[in-house]
Amino acid sequence: MKKIRESIALKVTAFVGAIFMLWVCIACAVGIVFLFDMEVYTKSESTLRYDVFRNVLSPNAYYLMYDYVGDPLVVKPNEFSEDNYTYEIFVDGVRAEGDCEHPEAYSAEWTFEFIYTKNDFLYQDDSGNTVDDPYDMGDRQYSVRVYVDPTLSVDDELSFCAWLLHLIYSMRFAVYVILVLAALVALVCFIYLMVAAGHRAGVEGIACSGFTRVPFDLVTAGVLFAACLVISLVSECSYGAEEAIISLAIAAVTLPTLFLVYCMTLATRLKMGGGEWWRNTVIWWALKLLWRILCATGRGIAALFHAIPLVWKTALGGAAMSIFCFFVFVPSHNTEPRLFWWFALSLLLFPSFIYIAYMLRRLLRASDALARGDLSYQVNTKYMFAETRRAGENLNNIAAGMTAAVDERMKSERLKTELITNVSHDIKTPLTSIINYTDLICREQTENERIREYSTELLRQSERLKKLIEDLIEASKASTGNIEVHLAPCEIGVMLMQTAGEYQGRLEERGLTLITGQPEEPLRILADGRQLWRVLDNLLGNACKYSQAGTRVYLTLTREGGDAVIAIKNTSGYELNIPADELMERFVRGDSSRSTSGSGLGLSIAKSLVELQGGTLSLTIDGDLFKVVLRFPLCS
């Protein structure tokens, strides 16, 4: 099936066949109309032949009669005896002189008589006036009797007409069969061309040719123009026989070709899908451009309208409404009363609208101040009427309530931070004693192995608790900004290389490979070296603890615009079924079973420290890939 669609030979054959069968259909349709006009289906062949012969012989008989009236001695009817017919001329029923011998044995079917009077020889002069015949015909009656040889042994126009009439009469019913068959073949060829349109050997799918890229409306206009040009050519050349035949032949080839080419390019564009046939038009481009212009104009008008103050908007709206009412209600038969009432109504309503707009502008300014966080702004409710006064007072109360809520929340946060700090300090004092005494117990020599085991575990858990308390204090300080940060120019590439060297051995012990990368140019940022080291130490420490053994850890530095970007990527050894933003929260760990060491505060502390230095920290999780990106602005 694919080869059939892509065959060039089949396409050419179907194209030519469709055009030829279309010609056959048109010829059969014209022939059927001609057959009905000749009454072929209601007359016998002999009757049709008689009518045709009479039409063929009538001009010759007329001119012969006209010449005889002008000069009877010149005309000799027997001069036509070389054809399949001979003449006799009669005047008032009496045969004229001449040596013509007619075959009296001819039947009426083969004998034709034409009768003329003086009215048959009237003509018009150059001015268009009817003039009598130039001959003195009087009231005599002239007739021409023509005798046709039934054998039609001579090749003349009568024999040709008889042959053609016999062919037409014998084909009067077969023409319908030919019409149906030709129409079916043309339809099959057309359907094949539509199915095969756009398919080309060696090209998958629909092949887009150069002609397909031409805008479809231009193709339509070109086809219509060519068709109109061909039709105009045919109509202008229809008076000359040779020119008419040539022009009809051109039209018979050109018009079907244009139609098939147009249908094939339309089928190809439709097969491309996505509305390409419509989008690839000048009309679509023009409408799209017009829509953009209208949208840009609408946005400009909207922006201009929003830029106009509320009072002026109300004034312009009121003026427009007043002008509208003037043109609608004032022009009438009784103008003066209407003009008075229009003026009075405008004088009453216009200041009212301005006053309402002024009150609304006060409320709008107050809401804008609250949206900006200015809780000290108060609405001046003086001269406001009931509803606007209530709205202004509500805004003032909202500001006061928000101020109280913010103060209460800040107080709560401060108390929470102080509580964490104080409690942590209070816990650290006995915890230090516990750690010291546990260490002393571990140093004592004893033969009881269980005491050694218990004391070692106690010391380990005490150290872990101490680390958790220290992280908690650091997280509290970092979130409230109580950590001192001393920003200074720092060459970040050097610090990354130092960090990589510090962790190279630890990573290799865990079966991890560290891969680093940085640009050749030095990148300098403003940062606190000590705090930045804490961030990098935390992130690489997490990579060392939580990475899958046998994988790689990437530590790269790149420049993106005006920023230095540090990326740390590793493959997690645990299933990361937690959103990245949730992992940044406090006490949240990637190990949902919490079977590993750690407090879940490291990433939160690192993010706070990075933000205190003017940078950003973002986290991305893709399956088991864990990626942390630090971004700092560059300094000169």
PyMOL commands that set and color helices and strands:
alter all, ss='L'
color gray80, all
select helices_A, chain A and resi 2-6+8-37+45-70+77-80+108-110+118-121+157-170+174-196+216-236+241-272+276-279+282-307+310-329+335-372+386-443+449-480+492-509+529-546+580-583+602-612
alter helices_A, ss='H'
color red, helices_A
select strands_A, chain A and resi 85-91+94-95+111-116+123-124+130-131+142-148+488-491+513-517+524-527+552-560+563-571+616-622+625-633
alter strands_A, ss='S'
color yellow, strands_A
deselect
rebuild
show_as cartoon
